[in-house]
Amino acid sequence: MRYHTMMKQDIFETLVSLYLIGRRIKKDSKKQNRDLLLDLVILYFLHKGKLSVSDIAKIISTQTSSISEKMISFEKNGYIEKVNSSDLREKRMLVTKKGEQYYQNLLENKWASTSVFFDKLSAEEFSQLRELLEKMTRSTKEGN
């Protein structure tokens, strides 16, 4: 699909806005050199099912080694436990009760720091935003 110059400018400005929002969210998530947002995202995906390190790395478009480091830390802290999968070469991870508490704390803290972005939206606007972001996310999964 081709966009005329004005549309390209609008798209660029939208990307800049998304970037700035993302930077603000990420900045608020950095504590003691730890990326708490990444912790939250990993735990979110672990809640969705028994996923491997490589599954999660693929979903969030990052290096497997980055996720492995987090998983090692999670396991040491008692937030996850490894379980065998049908493929003996890969271990699956499950969130423990302690991990669930950590996840809930992260959610509360993230809500406190990001609600400012959503407080200005009506329920309908929020629903539209969510639908649009989901559509954009699906297109990245499809490779479009």
Secondary structure, 3 states (H helix, E strand, C coil): CCCCHHHHHHHHHHHHHHHHHHHHHHHHHEECCEEHHHHHHHHHHHHCCCECHHHHHHHCCCCHHHHHHHHHHHHHCCCEEEEECCCCCCEEEEECHHHHHHHHHHHHHHHHHHHHHHCCCCHHHHHHHHHHHHHHHHHHHHCC
